[in-house]
């Protein structure tokens, strides 16, 4: 290996690490606020990439079917809750977000899918289709079990993962999809060349990380999420709705996952089950931070990206084994340095 190859591998590792960093931050956020180890985070990556790819190719994405299905499930659960408690105040909002919006999106995408829309419009449509699935998923699968143990929530996450992966196979098909590069060309530094697409991916990831920091530090909803992450019971006693916090958290997780899928769509071919491996690598990065530290999760994700890049050069057949083996020494280190506290 010479310096040119090493620089290329470092560039690829940083690009992959930036994507894993976004996913690891989403996993840390979801666990901190809701105690859910969000295994299906990778499915939102696949949904985002596949939805954009189908729109770019002039086809109707399967997400337009997922939205009404999830919306109908949420509506039935809210109707049952309203009848049982006798409170019907929130039903108009539920009907607007879970019935009217999904069917308007279904009709609108059917009308414009075959049109040659600008890429920016396709990206906005993708986010509009995928992001609402986050709070709907929380309402259907996790909110009824919000006070369950971490183990129960983990089992639910495994079940949700298989359900979403099967839905992706049904609605998107088994073939792979890819989009054209967002930006062509590159920058020649003399000793190496950096592609414009790589710069775009890393810059977008940095902007989103900064935006998340400002959201948590400067906004009321961000502070409410931080309070819920620190002490769920105390936040509830102070008037912060844990259900609202969970819905916002899953909305952010869906947004991060969909945007990550959009960023990697031009880089690799995406299949219905591709998101699982990508999400697991983000999970390895989150383990570096003990599922609580965002900076350590960011560092761990970059380490995962670099390790994967160099492993693909030295031992491409074993790169996944090498990456996931990295979690073992981290877990041993965490076990030896962390203070164990029994759950109540």
C-alpha positions in Angstrom: 0.0 0.0 0.0 1.4 3.4 -1.0 0.4 6.8 0.2 -2.0 7.4 -2.7 -4.1 4.3 -1.9 -4.0 5.1 1.8 -5.4 8.6 1.2 -8.2 7.2 -1.0 -9.1 4.7 1.8 -9.0 7.5 4.4 -11.4 9.5 2.2 -13.8 6.6 1.8 -13.6 5.9 5.5 -14.4 9.4 6.5 -17.4 9.5 4.1 -18.7 6.2 5.5 -18.0 7.3 9.0 -20.0 10.5 8.5 -23.0 8.4 7.6 -22.5 6.0 10.5 -22.1 9.1 12.8 -25.5 10.3 11.9 -27.1 6.9 12.5 -25.2 6.5 15.8 -26.4 9.9 17.0 -30.0 8.9 16.1 -29.6 5.6 18.0 -28.2 7.3 21.1 -31.0 9.9 21.0 -33.7 7.3 20.8 -32.2 5.2 23.6 -31.6 8.2 25.8 -35.2 9.5 25.6 -37.2 6.3 25.2 -34.8 3.5 26.3 -35.4 1.8 23.0 -32.4 0.2 21.2 -33.7 1.2 17.8 -32.6 -1.7 15.5 -34.9 -0.5 12.7 -32.9 2.7 12.2 -31.3 1.1 9.2 -34.7 0.6 7.6 -35.3 4.3 7.4 -32.0 4.5 5.5 -33.3 2.0 3.0 -36.7 3.7 2.7 -35.0 7.0 2.0 -32.6 5.7 -0.6 -35.2 3.5 -2.4 -37.9 6.2 -2.4 -35.5 8.8 -3.9 -34.2 6.3 -6.5 -37.7 5.3 -7.6 -38.7 8.9 -7.9 -35.6 9.8 -9.9 -36.5 6.9 -12.2 -40.0 8.1 -12.7 -41.7 5.4 -10.7 -44.2 5.5 -7.8 -42.3 4.5 -4.6 -43.7 1.9 -2.2 -43.7 4.5 0.6 -47.0 5.9 -0.7 -48.6 2.6 0.5 -46.8 2.5 3.8 -48.1 5.9 4.9 -51.8 5.1 4.7 -51.3 1.7 6.3 -49.4 3.1 9.3 -51.9 6.0 9.4 -54.9 3.6 9.6 -53.2 1.7 12.4 -52.6 4.9 14.4 -56.2 6.0 13.8 -57.6 2.8 15.1 -55.5 2.9 18.2 -56.4 6.6 18.9 -60.1 5.8 18.3 -59.9 2.9 20.8 -58.2 5.2 23.3 -60.7 8.0 22.8 -63.7 5.6 23.3 -62.1 4.1 26.4 -61.2 7.5 28.0 -64.1 9.6 26.6 -61.6 12.2 25.3 -62.1 13.1 21.6 -60.2 16.4 21.6 -57.2 15.1 19.7 -59.0 13.2 17.1 -59.2 16.0 14.4 -55.4 16.3 14.5 -55.0 12.5 14.2 -57.4 12.4 11.2 -55.5 15.3 9.6 -52.0 13.7 10.1 -52.9 10.0 9.7 -55.7 10.0 7.2 -55.8 13.2 5.1 -52.1 13.7 4.8 -51.2 10.1 3.7 -53.9 10.0 1.1 -53.1 13.4 -0.2 -49.4 12.3 -0.5 -50.6 9.1 -2.2 -52.6 11.0 -4.8 -50.0 13.8 -5.3 -47.0 11.4 -5.8 -49.1 9.4 -8.3 -49.6 12.6 -10.3 -46.0 13.8 -10.4 -44.0 10.6 -10.2 -43.7 10.3 -14.0 -42.7 14.0 -14.4 -39.0 15.0 -14.8 -38.8 16.9 -11.5 -35.6 18.6 -10.2 -33.5 16.5 -7.8 -34.2 18.9 -5.0 -37.9 18.4 -5.4 -37.5 14.6 -5.4 -35.5 14.8 -2.2 -38.2 16.9 -0.5 -40.9 14.5 -1.6 -38.8 11.6 -0.2 -38.5 13.3 3.2 -42.2 14.1 3.2 -43.0 10.4 2.6 -40.5 8.8 5.0 -40.2 11.1 8.0 -43.9 10.8 9.1 -43.4 7.1 9.4 -41.2 7.7 12.5 -43.9 9.1 14.9 -46.5 6.7 13.5 -44.1 3.7 14.2 -43.6 5.0 17.7 -47.4 5.3 18.3 -48.1 1.8 17.0 -45.2 -0.2 18.4 -43.5 1.6 21.3 -45.9 4.0 23.0 -48.1 1.3 24.4 -45.0 -0.3 26.0 -43.3 2.9 27.0 -42.9 1.8 30.6 -41.7 -1.8 29.8 -38.2 -3.0 30.5 -35.3 -2.4 28.1 -35.3 -6.1 27.2 -39.0 -6.1 26.2 -38.4 -2.9 24.1 -35.4 -4.7 22.5 -37.5 -7.7 21.5 -40.1 -5.3 20.1 -37.4 -3.6 18.0 -36.3 -6.9 16.6 -39.9 -7.7 15.6 -40.3 -4.2 14.1 -37.1 -4.6 12.1 -38.4 -7.8 10.5 -41.8 -6.3 9.8 -40.3 -3.2 8.1 -37.8 -5.3 6.2 -40.6 -7.5 4.9 -42.7 -4.5 4.0 -39.7 -3.1 2.1 -39.5 -6.3 0.1 -43.2 -6.2 -0.7 -43.5 -2.5 -1.6 -40.0 -1.8 -3.2 -39.2 -5.2 -4.7 -36.0 -7.2 -4.5 -34.0 -5.4 -7.2 -31.4 -2.8 -6.3 -31.6 0.9 -7.0 -29.1 3.7 -7.3 -29.3 7.4 -8.1 -26.9 9.6 -10.1 -24.3 11.6 -8.2 -25.7 14.9 -6.7 -22.5 16.8 -7.6 -19.9 15.8 -10.3 -16.2 16.6 -10.4 -13.8 17.0 -7.6 -10.9 18.9 -6.1 -7.3 18.1 -7.0 -5.0 18.7 -4.0 -1.9 17.5 -5.8 -1.2 14.5 -3.6 -4.8 13.2 -3.9 -8.1 14.0 -5.4 -11.3 14.5 -3.4 -14.6 13.9 -5.2 -17.2 16.6 -4.9 -19.8 14.0 -3.9 -17.6 13.0 -0.9 -17.3 16.7 0.2 -21.1 17.1 -0.2 -21.8 14.0 2.0 -19.4 15.1 4.8 -20.5 18.7 4.7 -24.2 17.7 4.9 -23.5 15.4 7.9 -21.6 18.2 9.7 -24.4 20.7 9.0 -27.0 18.3 10.4 -24.8 17.5 13.5 -24.5 21.3 14.2 -28.3 21.7 13.6 -29.0 19.0 16.1 -26.7 20.6 18.7 -28.5 23.9 18.2 -31.9 22.2 18.5 -31.0 20.6 21.8 -29.3 23.7 23.2 -31.5 26.6 22.0 -35.1 25.3 21.5 -37.8 24.5 24.0 -38.5 21.1 22.5 -34.8 20.2 22.5 -34.6 21.0 26.2 -37.7 18.9 26.8 -36.0 16.0 25.1 -32.9 16.5 27.2 -35.0 16.6 30.4 -36.8 13.4 29.4 -33.4 11.7 28.7 -32.1 12.7 32.1 -35.1 11.7 34.2 -38.3 10.5 32.6 -40.4 10.6 35.8 -39.1 14.0 36.8 -39.8 15.4 33.3 -43.4 14.0 33.5 -43.9 15.6 36.9 -42.7 18.9 35.4 -45.4 18.7 32.8 -43.4 17.4 29.9 -45.3 14.7 28.0 -43.2 11.6 27.5 -45.4 10.6 24.6 -44.7 13.9 22.9 -41.0 13.4 23.6 -41.1 10.0 22.1 -42.9 11.2 19.0 -40.4 14.0 18.4 -37.5 11.6 19.0 -38.7 9.1 16.4 -39.4 12.0 14.0 -35.8 13.1 14.3 -34.6 9.5 14.0 -36.7 9.0 10.8 -35.4 12.3 9.4 -31.8 11.4 10.1 -32.2 7.9 8.6 -34.0 9.1 5.5 -31.4 11.8 4.9 -28.6 9.3 5.4 -30.2 7.0 2.8 -30.5 10.0 0.4 -26.8 10.7 0.9 -25.6 7.2 0.2 -28.0 6.5 -2.7 -25.5 7.8 -5.3 -22.6 5.9 -3.6 -23.8 2.3 -3.5 -26.6 0.2 -4.8 -29.4 -0.1 -2.2 -31.6 -3.2 -1.7 -34.6 -3.6 0.6 -32.3 -5.2 3.3 -29.2 -3.0 2.8 -30.2 -0.7 5.7 -29.8 -3.4 8.3 -26.0 -3.7 8.0 -25.6 0.1 7.7 -27.7 0.5 10.9 -25.7 -2.1 12.7 -22.5 -0.2 11.9 -24.1 2.9 13.3 -25.0 0.9 16.4 -21.3 -0.1 16.8 -20.4 3.6 16.8 -23.1 4.3 19.4 -21.7 1.5 21.6 -18.4 3.5 21.7 -20.4 6.2 23.5 -22.2 3.8 25.8 -25.5 4.8 24.1 -25.3 8.1 26.1 -22.4 10.2 24.7 -22.8 11.9 21.3 -19.1 12.9 20.9 -17.9 9.4 21.7 -20.4 8.0 19.3 -19.1 10.4 16.6 -15.5 9.3 17.2 -16.5 5.6 17.2 -18.4 6.0 14.0 -15.4 7.5 12.3 -13.3 4.7 13.6 -15.8 2.2 12.2 -15.7 3.9 8.8 -11.9 3.9 8.6 -11.6 0.3 9.8 -14.1 -0.8 7.2 -12.3 1.1 4.5 -8.9 -0.4 5.3 -10.4 -3.9 5.9 -11.9 -3.8 2.5 -8.4 -3.4 1.0 -6.6 -5.9 3.1 -9.2 -8.5 3.6 -12.4 -7.7 1.7 -14.0 -11.0 2.4 -13.8 -10.5 6.1 -14.4 -6.7 6.4 -17.8 -7.2 8.0 -16.4 -9.7 10.5 -13.6 -7.3 11.4 -15.9 -4.3 11.9 -18.4 -6.1 14.1 -15.6 -7.8 16.1 -14.6 -4.3 17.1 -17.6 -4.2 19.4 -16.1 -6.9 21.7 -13.2 -4.9 23.1 -15.4 -1.9 23.4 -17.9 -3.8 25.4 -15.2 -5.3 27.7 -13.8 -1.8 28.2 -17.3 -0.4 29.0 -18.0 -3.3 31.4 -14.8 -2.7 33.3 -15.1 1.1 33.5 -18.8 1.6 33.9 -20.7 1.6 37.2 -23.4 -1.1 37.2 -26.8 0.0 38.4 -29.7 -2.4 38.8 -33.0 -1.4 37.2 -35.9 -0.9 39.5 
